[in-house]
Amino acid sequence: MQNPFLRKYLPLVHEDLTAVYSRDLKKWLLIAPLIGVMTGLTATAIVIIILNEMWPALLDFFLAHHWAIVPVMFGGFTLAGLIMQYFTPDPDEHSTEEVIKSYHEHQGDINMRPFFAKLIAAIATVGVGGSAALEGPGIYSGGAIGSWLWAKLKRLRLDSRDRRIMLICGAAAGMSAVFRAPLTGIAFALEMPYRDDLAHEALVPSLIASVVAFVTLGAFLGTAPLFNFVSTSHYTDHDLYWSALIGLIIGLIGMAFAVTFRRVRRFFIQWSVPHWVKLAVGGTLTGLCGLLFLSVYHGTLVPLGPNYDAIGQILNHHHRTSELLSFAGLKLAATAFTLGSGGVSAMFVPLFLSGGALGTAFAQAFLHSHSVELFAAVGMASLISSAYKTPLAAVVFVAEATGGHGFIIPALIGAAVAYLVSGDASASGDQRLHEEVKLRDLRGIPVSEVMQRQMISVQASLTLHEFAGTLAPHSRHEAFPVFDGAKLLGAMSLWSLVRVPSEQWKTTTVRDLIDPRIHTVSPDCDVSEAARLLLSEHKQPMLLVVSDDRHMKGIITKTDILQTLKLRRDVPLELSSVLAE
């Protein structure tokens, strides 16, 4: 370092490299594959039990003995209800909704004690013919595994934000494995928490975990697409116009279904009877939907269970338009009864199948088109997009799980239109808007009205032992400005203390843990601008409020902004979760 050129430019190189590798991505090269392998093995077991063993045998039995549908489903749903009532702390919390709620409200923490009980209840729900599929137990098991691993890998210095990332990472792996569609797993898991945004921070870990889970399941069951779907890349401009119209119609249907489902779900939750009774009623009503359909239309198509073969039957065998519309209507009704009553799973595949039937019916009845596969694909993507608010996952799933890559553009058009016309209606009660309160609501409020004027600063020469013994116990601050005499050096967060072993606290000084990138603002700066800085890519623990003559006037933190909002109006949880990140 004697060379003046090196003394001048090496610090700049170090600063640039620090910024480039500011996100600690190395840890995800270990954590994400581990989540992927464990979730892939769990998903493999679920697929073998439900899709390879239980449902095929039961479907053949149902088709031969229609009278058995209702009593078998009554018994299976009752068993699921008893398990949820007596072996779980909250029988109404499970599957995808539990993962979303944990992401927003519990920092990604999922209670693992009822893990196996919920998986058994899911097998009982789906395996006996509930109108649902494997995405529910797949997403739940992956999310729970990610949350559980966080507690086991604390030595990697994981924080609460990492737990939320691992939760989404596991959910993506579960979706990827059960559908043999890694891109769908990534897209759905990132779209799942919000109706209008993505959980961006989980992108890279979800990518790794989804691919590993897909490969893990593929080693046992193969990697062929789930659905036998003949695709072509040929479509006309008129087909794109019709795709938009299908998206409009199915978007309205999706909106109506989402609103109806939420009301059904609310009714069953508020119904003051034992949980197993609710599921027994739901199982009976679901069974009646299947019995009614088979009583009118004799064949192998049935609106029950994880009936993946149904899409092949809809596309490869001619069905009257009335039969397709009846299938879609009764499938949606059966889904509302299955999941609205408390059935343990999710509705991605039921929406997929119903949308395919509606798109095919539209092509037959109105367009007299030979490209029924095209409009079936558009219908699938549109209904998932409108009812579940996951337009990207809907299109990717249609392309990936069916092999219909040539239909991406029409499906995108239909999904986008359906998403727009369905508004904020979502079948998920725990999905949220990313920012219910916009930062513009903070404009016009100067920082001087919000900042903390009584500051506790730290001298850089203090040892961590002295700091912990004198300042930290008597302050509720999470970060402290650090000075060398009167010179401001930066800030130190309490979280940084855990990075240093306690036996080194007497020899390590505050100077060693300084973050020099702390920002300063003027007293007349808008609170909205302060919030933007606190939530920027390089998140700040605090902002220092400095006057024009460089005298420090106070500090402002995310907590100060939240308190200001609480004084002005009730603050939705959405903004609280954003500011807590």
C-alpha positions as CSV (number, residue, x, y, z in Angstrom):
1,M,0.0,0.0,0.0
2,Q,3.0,2.3,-0.3
3,N,2.2,3.0,-3.9
4,P,0.1,6.2,-4.1
5,F,-1.9,4.9,-7.0
6,L,-2.9,1.8,-4.9
7,R,-3.7,3.9,-1.8
8,K,-6.0,6.0,-3.9
9,Y,-7.9,3.4,-5.9
10,L,-7.9,0.2,-3.8
11,P,-10.5,1.6,-1.3
12,L,-12.7,2.6,-4.3
13,V,-12.5,-1.0,-5.6
14,H,-13.3,-2.3,-2.2
15,E,-16.3,0.0,-1.9
16,D,-17.6,-1.1,-5.3
17,L,-17.2,-4.8,-4.5
18,T,-18.9,-4.3,-1.2
19,A,-21.9,-2.8,-3.0
20,V,-21.9,-5.5,-5.7
21,Y,-22.0,-8.3,-3.1
22,S,-24.0,-6.4,-0.4
23,R,-26.6,-9.2,-0.5
24,D,-25.3,-12.3,1.2
25,L,-26.2,-14.8,-1.6
26,K,-23.6,-17.4,-0.6
27,K,-25.7,-18.7,2.2
28,W,-28.6,-19.5,-0.2
29,L,-26.3,-21.9,-2.1
30,L,-26.5,-24.1,1.0
31,I,-29.9,-23.3,2.4
32,A,-32.1,-23.3,-0.8
33,P,-30.9,-26.7,-2.1
34,L,-31.5,-28.2,1.3
35,I,-35.0,-26.9,1.4
36,G,-35.5,-28.2,-2.2
37,V,-34.4,-31.7,-1.4
38,M,-36.5,-32.0,1.8
39,T,-39.5,-30.6,0.1
40,G,-39.0,-32.7,-3.0
41,L,-38.9,-35.9,-0.9
42,T,-42.1,-34.9,1.0
43,A,-43.9,-34.0,-2.2
44,T,-42.9,-37.3,-3.7
45,A,-44.5,-39.1,-0.8
46,I,-47.7,-37.0,-1.1
47,V,-47.9,-37.6,-4.9
48,I,-47.4,-41.4,-4.5
49,I,-50.0,-41.7,-1.7
50,I,-52.8,-39.6,-3.3
51,L,-52.2,-39.5,-7.0
52,N,-50.8,-43.0,-7.6
53,E,-52.5,-45.1,-5.0
54,M,-55.7,-43.6,-3.4
55,W,-57.5,-41.5,-6.1
56,P,-57.2,-43.8,-9.2
57,A,-58.6,-46.8,-7.3
58,L,-61.3,-44.7,-5.7
59,L,-62.3,-43.0,-9.0
60,D,-62.8,-46.4,-10.6
61,F,-65.0,-47.4,-7.7
62,F,-67.0,-44.2,-7.9
63,L,-67.6,-44.6,-11.6
64,A,-68.8,-48.2,-11.1
65,H,-70.9,-47.4,-7.9
66,H,-72.3,-43.9,-8.0
67,W,-74.2,-44.4,-4.8
68,A,-70.9,-44.7,-2.9
69,I,-69.7,-41.2,-3.6
70,V,-71.6,-39.4,-0.8
71,P,-71.0,-41.8,2.0
72,V,-67.3,-42.2,1.2
73,M,-66.8,-38.5,1.1
74,F,-68.8,-38.0,4.2
75,G,-66.5,-40.4,6.0
76,G,-63.2,-39.0,4.6
77,F,-64.2,-35.4,5.4
78,T,-65.3,-36.3,8.9
79,L,-61.9,-38.0,9.5
80,A,-60.1,-34.9,8.2
81,G,-62.3,-32.7,10.5
82,L,-61.6,-34.8,13.6
83,I,-57.9,-34.7,12.9
84,M,-58.0,-30.9,12.5
85,Q,-60.2,-30.4,15.5
86,Y,-58.3,-32.5,18.0
87,F,-54.7,-32.4,16.8
88,T,-54.2,-28.9,15.6
89,P,-54.4,-25.6,17.6
90,D,-56.5,-23.8,15.0
91,P,-58.4,-26.1,12.6
92,D,-59.2,-23.1,10.3
93,E,-55.5,-22.4,9.7
94,H,-53.7,-24.6,7.1
95,S,-52.4,-25.0,3.6
96,T,-51.7,-22.0,1.4
97,E,-53.6,-19.6,3.7
98,E,-51.4,-20.5,6.7
99,V,-48.2,-19.8,4.6
100,I,-49.6,-16.4,3.5
101,K,-50.6,-15.5,7.0
102,S,-47.3,-16.6,8.5
103,Y,-45.5,-14.4,5.9
104,H,-47.5,-11.3,6.8
105,E,-48.1,-11.7,10.6
106,H,-45.6,-14.1,12.1
107,Q,-42.3,-13.3,10.4
108,G,-42.4,-16.6,8.6
109,D,-42.8,-18.8,11.7
110,I,-45.0,-21.9,11.3
111,N,-45.9,-24.1,14.2
112,M,-44.4,-27.6,13.4
113,R,-46.2,-29.6,16.1
114,P,-49.3,-30.2,13.9
115,F,-47.3,-30.7,10.7
116,F,-48.0,-34.4,10.2
117,A,-51.6,-34.1,11.4
118,K,-52.3,-31.5,8.8
119,L,-50.7,-33.6,6.0
120,I,-52.8,-36.6,7.0
121,A,-55.9,-34.3,7.0
122,A,-54.9,-33.1,3.5
123,I,-54.6,-36.7,2.3
124,A,-58.0,-37.5,3.8
125,T,-59.5,-34.4,2.1
126,V,-58.0,-34.8,-1.4
127,G,-57.6,-38.6,-1.5
128,V,-61.3,-39.4,-1.0
129,G,-62.4,-37.0,-3.7
130,G,-62.5,-33.5,-2.4
131,S,-62.5,-30.9,-5.2
132,A,-58.9,-29.9,-4.6
133,A,-55.4,-31.2,-5.5
134,L,-51.9,-31.5,-4.3
135,E,-50.8,-27.9,-4.3
136,G,-52.3,-27.3,-0.8
137,P,-50.2,-29.9,1.1
138,G,-47.3,-29.3,-1.3
139,I,-47.1,-25.6,-0.5
140,Y,-47.8,-26.0,3.2
141,S,-45.2,-28.7,3.6
142,G,-42.5,-26.8,1.7
143,G,-43.3,-23.6,3.7
144,A,-43.2,-25.4,7.0
145,I,-39.9,-27.1,6.1
146,G,-38.3,-23.7,5.2
147,S,-39.6,-22.2,8.5
148,W,-38.3,-25.1,10.5
149,L,-34.9,-25.1,8.9
150,W,-34.4,-21.5,9.9
151,A,-34.4,-22.5,13.5
152,K,-32.0,-25.3,12.8
153,L,-29.5,-23.1,10.9
154,K,-29.1,-20.2,13.3
155,R,-25.3,-20.6,13.2
156,L,-25.5,-19.1,9.7
157,R,-26.6,-15.8,11.3
158,L,-30.0,-15.7,9.8
159,D,-32.4,-12.9,10.7
160,S,-36.2,-12.7,10.7
161,R,-36.3,-11.5,7.1
162,D,-34.4,-14.7,6.1
163,R,-37.1,-16.8,7.7
164,R,-39.8,-15.2,5.5
165,I,-37.6,-15.8,2.5
166,M,-37.2,-19.5,3.5
167,L,-40.9,-19.8,4.0
168,I,-41.6,-18.6,0.4
169,C,-38.6,-20.6,-0.9
170,G,-40.2,-23.8,0.6
171,A,-43.6,-22.9,-0.8
172,A,-42.1,-22.5,-4.3
173,A,-40.3,-25.8,-4.0
174,G,-43.6,-27.6,-2.9
175,M,-45.5,-26.1,-5.8
176,S,-42.7,-26.9,-8.3
177,A,-42.5,-30.5,-7.2
178,V,-46.2,-31.5,-7.1
179,F,-46.8,-30.0,-10.5
180,R,-43.4,-30.9,-12.0
181,A,-43.2,-27.2,-13.0
182,P,-40.3,-25.3,-11.4
183,L,-41.1,-21.9,-13.1
184,T,-44.7,-22.2,-11.9
185,G,-43.5,-22.8,-8.4
186,I,-41.4,-19.7,-8.4
187,A,-44.0,-17.5,-10.0
188,F,-46.9,-18.7,-7.7
189,A,-44.9,-18.4,-4.5
190,L,-43.7,-14.9,-5.3
191,E,-47.2,-13.8,-6.3
192,M,-49.0,-15.6,-3.4
193,P,-48.6,-13.1,-0.6
194,Y,-49.9,-10.0,-2.5
195,R,-52.7,-9.3,-4.8
196,D,-50.7,-6.5,-6.6
197,D,-47.0,-7.3,-6.2
198,L,-44.3,-9.9,-5.8
199,A,-42.3,-11.0,-2.8
200,H,-39.2,-9.9,-4.7
201,E,-36.7,-10.7,-2.0
202,A,-37.3,-14.5,-2.3
203,L,-36.5,-14.7,-6.0
204,V,-33.1,-16.2,-6.1
205,P,-33.6,-18.7,-3.2
206,S,-37.0,-19.8,-4.7
207,L,-35.3,-20.3,-8.1
208,I,-32.7,-22.7,-6.6
209,A,-35.1,-24.6,-4.3
210,S,-37.7,-25.0,-7.0
211,V,-35.3,-26.6,-9.5
212,V,-33.8,-28.9,-6.8
213,A,-37.3,-30.0,-5.6
214,F,-38.3,-30.7,-9.3
215,V,-35.2,-32.8,-9.9
216,T,-35.7,-34.6,-6.6
217,L,-39.2,-35.7,-7.4
218,G,-38.2,-36.4,-11.0
219,A,-35.6,-38.9,-9.9
220,F,-38.5,-41.0,-8.5
221,L,-41.5,-40.2,-10.7
222,G,-40.1,-38.7,-13.9
223,T,-40.3,-35.2,-15.3
224,A,-42.9,-35.4,-18.0
225,P,-45.7,-32.7,-17.9
226,L,-48.7,-33.7,-15.9
227,F,-51.3,-33.1,-18.6
228,N,-51.4,-34.5,-22.1
229,F,-51.9,-31.3,-24.0
230,V,-51.4,-31.0,-27.7
231,S,-50.0,-27.5,-28.5
232,T,-49.5,-25.5,-31.6
233,S,-47.9,-22.1,-32.1
234,H,-50.3,-21.1,-34.9
235,Y,-53.0,-18.5,-34.0
236,T,-54.4,-15.5,-35.8
237,D,-54.9,-11.9,-34.9
238,H,-58.6,-12.7,-34.5
239,D,-57.7,-15.4,-32.0
240,L,-56.1,-12.7,-29.8
241,Y,-59.2,-10.6,-29.9
242,W,-61.3,-13.7,-28.9
243,S,-58.7,-14.4,-26.1
244,A,-59.4,-10.9,-24.7
245,L,-63.1,-11.5,-24.8
246,I,-62.7,-14.9,-23.0
247,G,-60.6,-13.1,-20.4
248,L,-63.3,-10.6,-19.9
249,I,-66.1,-13.2,-19.5
250,I,-64.1,-15.5,-17.3
251,G,-62.7,-12.6,-15.3
252,L,-66.3,-11.8,-14.2
253,I,-66.9,-15.4,-13.4
254,G,-63.7,-15.5,-11.4
255,M,-64.8,-12.4,-9.5
256,A,-68.2,-13.9,-8.7
257,F,-66.6,-17.2,-7.6
258,A,-64.1,-15.4,-5.3
259,V,-66.7,-13.3,-3.6
260,T,-69.0,-16.3,-3.2
261,F,-66.3,-18.5,-1.9
262,R,-65.3,-15.9,0.7
263,R,-68.9,-15.7,1.9
264,V,-69.1,-19.5,2.1
265,R,-65.9,-19.7,4.0
266,R,-67.0,-16.9,6.4
267,F,-70.2,-18.8,7.1
268,F,-68.5,-22.0,8.0
269,I,-65.9,-20.3,10.2
270,Q,-68.7,-18.5,12.1
271,W,-70.9,-21.5,12.3
272,S,-70.9,-22.6,16.0
273,V,-70.7,-26.3,15.6
274,P,-67.7,-28.7,16.0
275,H,-65.2,-28.5,13.2
276,W,-65.7,-32.1,12.1
277,V,-69.4,-31.4,11.6
278,K,-68.6,-28.6,9.3
279,L,-66.4,-30.8,7.2
280,A,-68.9,-33.6,7.3
281,V,-71.5,-31.2,5.8
282,G,-68.9,-30.0,3.3
283,G,-68.0,-33.5,2.2
284,T,-71.7,-34.4,1.8
285,L,-72.4,-31.3,-0.4
286,T,-69.2,-32.0,-2.5
287,G,-70.3,-35.6,-3.0
288,L,-73.7,-34.5,-4.1
289,C,-72.1,-32.3,-6.8
290,G,-70.3,-35.3,-8.2
291,L,-73.4,-37.5,-7.9
292,L,-75.6,-35.0,-9.7
293,F,-73.2,-34.6,-12.6
294,L,-72.8,-38.4,-13.1
295,S,-76.5,-38.9,-12.9
296,V,-77.0,-36.5,-15.8
297,Y,-73.9,-37.2,-17.9
298,H,-72.8,-40.8,-18.1
299,G,-69.1,-41.1,-18.7
300,T,-65.7,-40.9,-17.0
301,L,-65.6,-37.1,-16.5
302,V,-66.3,-36.2,-12.9
303,P,-65.9,-32.9,-11.0
304,L,-64.3,-34.4,-8.0
305,G,-60.8,-35.2,-6.6
306,P,-57.4,-34.3,-8.1
307,N,-58.7,-35.5,-11.4
308,Y,-55.8,-34.6,-13.7
309,D,-57.1,-36.8,-16.4
310,A,-60.1,-34.6,-16.8
311,I,-58.2,-32.1,-18.9
312,G,-57.3,-34.8,-21.4
313,Q,-60.9,-35.9,-21.5
314,I,-62.1,-32.4,-22.1
315,L,-59.7,-31.7,-25.0
316,N,-59.4,-35.1,-26.6
317,H,-63.0,-36.3,-26.4
318,H,-66.1,-34.4,-27.7
319,H,-68.4,-33.2,-25.0
320,R,-71.6,-31.2,-25.4
321,T,-71.4,-27.5,-24.5
322,S,-74.0,-28.1,-21.8
323,E,-71.8,-30.8,-20.3
324,L,-68.7,-28.6,-20.2
325,L,-70.6,-25.7,-18.6
326,S,-72.2,-28.1,-16.0
327,F,-68.8,-29.6,-15.3
328,A,-67.3,-26.1,-14.7
329,G,-70.2,-24.9,-12.6
330,L,-70.4,-28.1,-10.4
331,K,-66.6,-28.2,-10.1
332,L,-66.6,-24.6,-8.8
333,A,-69.5,-25.4,-6.4
334,A,-67.7,-28.6,-5.2
335,T,-64.5,-26.5,-4.6
336,A,-66.5,-23.9,-2.6
337,F,-68.0,-26.7,-0.4
338,T,-64.7,-28.6,-0.1
339,L,-62.5,-25.7,0.9
340,G,-65.1,-23.4,2.3
341,S,-66.1,-25.9,4.9
342,G,-62.5,-26.3,6.0
343,G,-61.1,-28.9,3.7
344,V,-57.3,-29.1,3.9
345,S,-55.9,-28.1,0.5
346,A,-56.1,-25.3,-2.2
347,M,-57.9,-24.6,-5.4
348,F,-55.3,-24.0,-8.1
349,V,-56.1,-27.2,-10.1
350,P,-59.9,-26.8,-9.7
351,L,-59.7,-23.4,-11.2
352,F,-57.4,-24.7,-13.9
353,L,-59.9,-27.5,-14.9
354,S,-63.0,-25.2,-14.7
355,G,-61.3,-22.6,-16.8
356,G,-60.3,-25.2,-19.4
357,A,-63.9,-26.4,-19.6
358,L,-65.2,-22.8,-20.0
359,G,-62.7,-22.0,-22.7
360,T,-63.5,-25.1,-24.6
361,A,-67.2,-24.5,-24.3
362,F,-66.7,-21.0,-25.7
363,A,-64.7,-22.2,-28.6
364,Q,-67.4,-24.9,-29.5
365,A,-70.5,-22.8,-29.0
366,F,-69.5,-19.4,-30.3
367,L,-66.5,-19.7,-32.4
368,H,-67.0,-23.2,-33.9
369,S,-63.2,-23.3,-33.8
370,H,-61.0,-26.4,-34.3
371,S,-58.4,-24.8,-32.0
372,V,-60.1,-25.7,-28.8
373,E,-56.8,-26.3,-27.1
374,L,-55.9,-22.6,-27.6
375,F,-59.1,-21.3,-25.9
376,A,-58.9,-24.0,-23.2
377,A,-55.5,-22.7,-22.3
378,V,-56.7,-19.1,-22.3
379,G,-59.7,-20.1,-20.1
380,M,-57.3,-21.9,-17.7
381,A,-55.0,-18.9,-17.3
382,S,-57.9,-16.4,-17.0
383,L,-59.8,-18.2,-14.2
384,I,-56.7,-18.7,-12.1
385,S,-55.6,-15.1,-12.7
386,S,-58.9,-13.6,-11.7
387,A,-59.8,-15.8,-8.7
388,Y,-56.4,-16.3,-7.2
389,K,-54.7,-13.0,-8.3
390,T,-51.6,-14.9,-9.7
391,P,-51.6,-13.9,-13.4
392,L,-48.0,-14.7,-14.0
393,A,-48.2,-18.1,-12.4
394,A,-51.3,-18.9,-14.3
395,V,-49.7,-18.3,-17.7
396,V,-46.5,-20.1,-16.8
397,F,-48.4,-23.1,-15.4
398,V,-50.4,-23.4,-18.6
399,A,-47.2,-23.4,-20.6
400,E,-45.1,-25.5,-18.3
401,A,-47.5,-28.2,-17.0
402,T,-49.2,-28.8,-20.3
403,G,-46.4,-28.3,-22.8
404,G,-48.5,-25.6,-24.5
405,H,-45.7,-23.0,-24.9
406,G,-47.2,-21.8,-28.2
407,F,-50.2,-20.4,-26.3
408,I,-48.3,-18.0,-24.0
409,I,-49.3,-14.8,-25.8
410,P,-53.0,-15.5,-26.0
411,A,-53.0,-16.8,-22.4
412,L,-51.2,-13.6,-21.3
413,I,-53.9,-11.5,-23.0
414,G,-56.7,-13.4,-21.4
415,A,-55.1,-13.5,-18.0
416,A,-54.3,-9.8,-18.0
417,V,-57.9,-8.9,-19.0
418,A,-59.3,-11.3,-16.4
419,Y,-57.1,-9.9,-13.7
420,L,-58.2,-6.3,-14.5
421,V,-61.9,-6.9,-14.7
422,S,-62.0,-9.0,-11.5
423,G,-60.6,-6.1,-9.5
424,D,-59.3,-6.9,-6.0
425,A,-61.6,-9.9,-5.6
426,S,-59.5,-12.9,-4.4
427,A,-60.4,-16.3,-3.1
428,S,-57.6,-15.9,-0.6
429,G,-58.6,-14.1,2.6
430,D,-55.0,-13.5,3.6
431,Q,-53.6,-12.1,0.4
432,R,-53.0,-8.4,0.7
433,L,-52.2,-5.3,-1.2
434,H,-48.5,-4.5,-0.9
435,E,-49.1,-0.9,0.3
436,E,-52.6,-0.1,1.6
437,V,-51.3,3.3,2.6
438,K,-49.3,5.1,-0.1
439,L,-46.2,7.1,0.7
440,R,-47.9,10.2,-0.8
441,D,-50.1,10.3,2.4
442,L,-46.9,11.4,4.2
443,R,-46.2,14.3,1.9
444,G,-46.3,17.7,3.5
445,I,-45.2,16.5,6.9
446,P,-41.7,17.8,7.7
447,V,-39.2,15.5,9.4
448,S,-38.9,18.0,12.2
449,E,-42.4,17.1,13.4
450,V,-41.6,13.4,13.6
451,M,-38.0,13.1,14.6
452,Q,-36.7,12.1,18.0
453,R,-34.9,15.1,19.5
454,Q,-33.5,13.3,22.5
455,M,-30.7,11.2,21.0
456,I,-28.4,8.7,22.6
457,S,-25.1,8.7,20.7
458,V,-22.1,6.4,21.2
459,Q,-18.4,7.1,21.1
460,A,-16.4,4.9,18.7
461,S,-13.8,4.1,21.4
462,L,-16.3,2.2,23.7
463,T,-15.8,-1.6,23.8
464,L,-18.9,-3.7,23.2
465,H,-18.7,-4.8,26.8
466,E,-19.0,-1.2,28.0
467,F,-21.7,-0.4,25.5
468,A,-23.8,-3.5,26.5
469,G,-23.4,-2.8,30.2
470,T,-24.1,1.0,30.2
471,L,-26.1,2.1,27.2
472,A,-28.0,-0.8,25.7
473,P,-30.1,-1.9,28.7
474,H,-31.4,1.6,29.3
475,S,-32.4,2.4,25.8
476,R,-35.1,1.1,23.5
477,H,-33.2,2.2,20.4
478,E,-32.3,-0.4,17.8
479,A,-29.5,1.7,16.3
480,F,-27.2,4.5,17.6
481,P,-25.2,7.3,15.9
482,V,-21.5,6.8,16.4
483,F,-19.1,9.8,17.0
484,D,-15.3,10.1,17.3
485,G,-15.3,13.2,19.5
486,A,-17.6,15.6,17.6
487,K,-17.1,13.9,14.2
488,L,-20.0,11.7,13.0
489,L,-18.7,8.3,11.7
490,G,-21.9,6.4,11.0
491,A,-24.3,4.2,13.0
492,M,-24.2,0.9,14.8
493,S,-27.3,-1.4,15.1
494,L,-27.9,-3.7,18.1
495,W,-28.3,-6.6,15.6
496,S,-24.6,-6.3,14.8
497,L,-23.7,-7.3,18.3
498,V,-24.7,-10.9,17.7
499,R,-22.1,-11.2,15.0
500,V,-19.3,-10.9,17.6
501,P,-18.8,-13.8,20.1
502,S,-19.4,-12.6,23.6
503,E,-15.9,-13.5,24.7
504,Q,-14.5,-10.9,22.3
505,W,-16.7,-8.0,23.5
506,K,-14.0,-6.7,25.8
507,T,-11.5,-6.3,23.0
508,T,-13.9,-5.2,20.2
509,T,-14.9,-1.6,20.0
510,V,-17.9,0.1,18.5
511,R,-15.7,1.5,15.8
512,D,-15.4,-2.1,14.4
513,L,-19.1,-2.4,13.8
514,I,-19.9,1.0,12.3
515,D,-22.0,1.2,9.2
516,P,-20.7,4.3,7.4
517,R,-23.5,4.5,4.9
518,I,-25.9,6.3,7.1
519,H,-27.9,9.0,5.4
520,T,-28.7,12.5,6.6
521,V,-31.7,14.7,5.8
522,S,-32.7,18.3,6.6
523,P,-35.3,19.1,9.2
524,D,-37.7,20.4,6.5
525,C,-37.5,17.2,4.4
526,D,-40.8,15.4,3.7
527,V,-41.5,12.3,5.8
528,S,-42.4,10.5,2.5
529,E,-38.8,11.1,1.3
530,A,-37.4,9.8,4.6
531,A,-39.6,6.7,4.3
532,R,-38.2,6.1,0.8
533,L,-34.7,6.3,2.1
534,L,-35.4,4.0,5.0
535,L,-37.0,1.4,2.6
536,S,-34.4,1.8,-0.2
537,E,-32.2,-1.0,-1.5
538,H,-29.5,-0.3,1.1
539,K,-32.0,-0.1,4.1
540,Q,-31.0,2.3,6.8
541,P,-31.6,1.7,10.5
542,M,-32.1,5.4,11.0
543,L,-31.7,8.8,9.3
544,L,-29.8,11.7,11.0
545,V,-31.5,15.0,10.8
546,V,-28.8,17.7,10.2
547,S,-29.2,21.4,9.9
548,D,-27.6,23.5,7.2
549,D,-24.7,24.4,9.5
550,R,-24.1,20.6,10.0
551,H,-25.4,20.5,13.6
552,M,-27.3,17.3,14.4
553,K,-31.0,18.0,15.4
554,G,-32.3,14.5,15.8
555,I,-32.9,11.1,14.3
556,I,-35.9,9.5,12.5
557,T,-36.6,5.7,12.2
558,K,-39.3,3.6,10.7
559,T,-41.0,3.3,14.1
560,D,-41.3,7.1,14.3
561,I,-43.1,7.1,10.9
562,L,-45.5,4.3,12.0
563,Q,-46.4,6.3,15.2
564,T,-47.1,9.3,13.1
565,L,-49.5,7.3,10.8
566,K,-51.2,5.8,13.9
567,L,-52.0,9.3,15.1
568,R,-53.5,10.3,11.8
569,R,-55.5,7.2,11.1
570,D,-55.7,3.5,11.7
571,V,-52.7,1.9,10.0
572,P,-53.4,-1.3,8.0
573,L,-51.1,-4.2,8.7
574,E,-49.8,-4.1,5.1
575,L,-47.8,-0.9,5.7
576,S,-46.6,-2.2,9.0
577,S,-45.2,-5.3,7.4
578,V,-43.5,-3.2,4.7
579,L,-41.8,-0.9,7.1
580,A,-40.8,-3.9,9.3
581,E,-38.9,-5.5,6.4
